[in-house]
Amino acid sequence: MFFPVIQPIHHAGSAYEKSRARAEALGVLPIPEVTNEDVRFARPCRAAAQIVFPKDSEILEGFLGGGHWNLGVFLAYFFARKQGILRGCTNFAVLPDATKDGHTVVGRN
Protein backbone atom coordinates (compact mmCIF):
# COMPACT_ATOMS: atom_id res chain seq x y z
CA MET A 1 0.00 0.00 0.00
CA PHE A 2 1.32 3.45 -0.92
CA PHE A 3 0.87 6.44 1.34
CA PRO A 4 1.73 9.85 -0.11
CA VAL A 5 4.27 11.89 1.79
CA ILE A 6 2.85 15.12 3.11
CA GLN A 7 5.48 17.80 3.03
CA PRO A 8 5.46 20.18 5.98
CA ILE A 9 5.08 23.84 5.23
CA HIS A 10 7.17 26.20 7.32
CA HIS A 11 6.27 29.85 7.67
CA ALA A 12 8.72 32.46 8.89
CA GLY A 13 8.13 35.62 10.85
CA SER A 14 6.20 36.61 13.93
CA ALA A 15 3.33 34.56 15.33
CA TYR A 16 0.96 36.97 13.56
CA GLU A 17 2.78 36.61 10.20
CA LYS A 18 2.93 32.81 10.39
CA SER A 19 -0.72 32.54 11.33
CA ARG A 20 -1.75 34.93 8.56
CA ALA A 21 0.21 32.89 6.01
CA ARG A 22 -1.47 29.69 7.20
CA ALA A 23 -4.93 31.22 6.83
CA GLU A 24 -4.12 32.52 3.35
CA ALA A 25 -2.92 29.04 2.34
CA LEU A 26 -6.17 27.46 3.57
CA GLY A 27 -8.33 29.63 1.37
CA VAL A 28 -12.05 29.90 1.97
CA LEU A 29 -13.27 27.68 4.78
CA PRO A 30 -16.89 26.69 5.31
CA ILE A 31 -18.02 28.28 8.56
CA PRO A 32 -21.54 27.40 9.70
CA GLU A 33 -24.00 30.20 10.29
CA VAL A 34 -23.99 31.68 13.77
CA THR A 35 -26.59 33.63 15.70
CA ASN A 36 -26.35 37.15 17.09
CA GLU A 37 -26.44 35.54 20.53
CA ASP A 38 -23.33 33.51 19.62
CA VAL A 39 -21.54 36.68 18.49
CA ARG A 40 -22.48 38.51 21.71
CA PHE A 41 -21.14 35.57 23.72
CA ALA A 42 -17.90 35.38 21.74
CA ARG A 43 -16.80 39.02 22.04
CA PRO A 44 -16.09 38.96 25.81
CA CYS A 45 -14.48 35.53 25.38
CA ARG A 46 -12.04 37.07 22.92
CA ALA A 47 -11.31 39.90 25.34
CA ALA A 48 -10.62 37.43 28.17
CA ALA A 49 -8.42 35.27 25.95
CA GLN A 50 -6.39 38.33 24.88
CA ILE A 51 -5.55 39.00 28.53
CA VAL A 52 -4.79 35.44 29.57
CA PHE A 53 -3.23 34.15 26.33
CA PRO A 54 -1.62 37.18 24.64
CA LYS A 55 0.53 35.00 22.34
CA ASP A 56 -2.53 33.07 21.17
CA SER A 57 -4.27 36.38 20.60
CA GLU A 58 -1.54 37.33 18.12
CA ILE A 59 -2.05 33.99 16.36
CA LEU A 60 -5.82 34.54 16.20
CA GLU A 61 -5.39 38.06 14.81
CA GLY A 62 -3.07 36.77 12.08
CA PHE A 63 -5.49 34.01 11.21
CA LEU A 64 -8.33 36.53 10.99
CA GLY A 65 -6.24 38.83 8.80
CA GLY A 66 -5.29 36.08 6.38
CA GLY A 67 -8.69 34.47 6.21
CA HIS A 68 -10.73 37.59 5.44
CA TRP A 69 -13.68 36.30 7.48
CA ASN A 70 -16.35 38.40 9.08
CA LEU A 71 -14.97 39.07 12.57
CA GLY A 72 -18.18 38.41 14.51
CA VAL A 73 -18.96 35.21 12.63
CA PHE A 74 -15.45 33.83 13.02
CA LEU A 75 -15.28 34.69 16.72
CA ALA A 76 -18.64 33.03 17.33
CA TYR A 77 -17.45 29.93 15.50
CA PHE A 78 -14.13 29.95 17.37
CA PHE A 79 -15.52 30.53 20.87
CA ALA A 80 -19.17 29.48 20.75
CA ARG A 81 -19.54 26.84 18.06
CA LYS A 82 -22.04 24.12 18.57
CA GLN A 83 -21.46 22.25 15.34
CA GLY A 84 -19.32 22.36 12.25
CA ILE A 85 -16.96 20.40 10.10
CA LEU A 86 -13.85 22.22 11.30
CA ARG A 87 -12.95 20.17 14.35
CA GLY A 88 -9.82 20.65 16.41
CA CYS A 89 -8.83 23.03 19.15
CA THR A 90 -11.26 23.94 21.88
CA ASN A 91 -11.10 27.33 23.56
CA PHE A 92 -13.42 28.55 26.24
CA ALA A 93 -13.85 31.44 28.63
CA VAL A 94 -16.22 31.71 31.58
CA LEU A 95 -16.90 35.26 32.69
CA PRO A 96 -16.74 36.28 36.38
CA ASP A 97 -20.50 36.59 36.84
CA ALA A 98 -20.87 32.89 35.92
CA THR A 99 -18.34 31.55 38.45
CA LYS A 100 -18.71 30.99 42.20
CA ASP A 101 -15.63 33.01 43.10
CA GLY A 102 -16.06 35.82 40.57
CA HIS A 103 -12.96 34.93 38.55
CA THR A 104 -12.58 34.60 34.80
CA VAL A 105 -11.81 31.03 33.77
CA VAL A 106 -10.26 30.22 30.39
CA GLY A 107 -8.96 27.01 28.92
CA ARG A 108 -7.90 25.30 25.74
CA ASN A 109 -6.64 21.97 24.51
C-alpha positions in Angstrom: 0.0 0.0 0.0 1.3 3.4 -0.9 0.9 6.4 1.3 1.7 9.8 -0.1 4.3 11.9 1.8 2.8 15.1 3.1 5.5 17.8 3.0 5.5 20.2 6.0 5.1 23.8 5.2 7.2 26.2 7.3 6.3 29.8 7.7 8.7 32.5 8.9 8.1 35.6 10.9 6.2 36.6 13.9 3.3 34.6 15.3 1.0 37.0 13.6 2.8 36.6 10.2 2.9 32.8 10.4 -0.7 32.5 11.3 -1.8 34.9 8.6 0.2 32.9 6.0 -1.5 29.7 7.2 -4.9 31.2 6.8 -4.1 32.5 3.3 -2.9 29.0 2.3 -6.2 27.5 3.6 -8.3 29.6 1.4 -12.0 29.9 2.0 -13.3 27.7 4.8 -16.9 26.7 5.3 -18.0 28.3 8.6 -21.5 27.4 9.7 -24.0 30.2 10.3 -24.0 31.7 13.8 -26.6 33.6 15.7 -26.3 37.2 17.1 -26.4 35.5 20.5 -23.3 33.5 19.6 -21.5 36.7 18.5 -22.5 38.5 21.7 -21.1 35.6 23.7 -17.9 35.4 21.7 -16.8 39.0 22.0 -16.1 39.0 25.8 -14.5 35.5 25.4 -12.0 37.1 22.9 -11.3 39.9 25.3 -10.6 37.4 28.2 -8.4 35.3 25.9 -6.4 38.3 24.9 -5.5 39.0 28.5 -4.8 35.4 29.6 -3.2 34.1 26.3 -1.6 37.2 24.6 0.5 35.0 22.3 -2.5 33.1 21.2 -4.3 36.4 20.6 -1.5 37.3 18.1 -2.0 34.0 16.4 -5.8 34.5 16.2 -5.4 38.1 14.8 -3.1 36.8 12.1 -5.5 34.0 11.2 -8.3 36.5 11.0 -6.2 38.8 8.8 -5.3 36.1 6.4 -8.7 34.5 6.2 -10.7 37.6 5.4 -13.7 36.3 7.5 -16.4 38.4 9.1 -15.0 39.1 12.6 -18.2 38.4 14.5 -19.0 35.2 12.6 -15.5 33.8 13.0 -15.3 34.7 16.7 -18.6 33.0 17.3 -17.5 29.9 15.5 -14.1 29.9 17.4 -15.5 30.5 20.9 -19.2 29.5 20.7 -19.5 26.8 18.1 -22.0 24.1 18.6 -21.5 22.2 15.3 -19.3 22.4 12.2 -17.0 20.4 10.1 -13.9 22.2 11.3 -12.9 20.2 14.4 -9.8 20.7 16.4 -8.8 23.0 19.2 -11.3 23.9 21.9 -11.1 27.3 23.6 -13.4 28.6 26.2 -13.9 31.4 28.6 -16.2 31.7 31.6 -16.9 35.3 32.7 -16.7 36.3 36.4 -20.5 36.6 36.8 -20.9 32.9 35.9 -18.3 31.6 38.5 -18.7 31.0 42.2 -15.6 33.0 43.1 -16.1 35.8 40.6 -13.0 34.9 38.6 -12.6 34.6 34.8 -11.8 31.0 33.8 -10.3 30.2 30.4 -9.0 27.0 28.9 -7.9 25.3 25.7 -6.6 22.0 24.5 
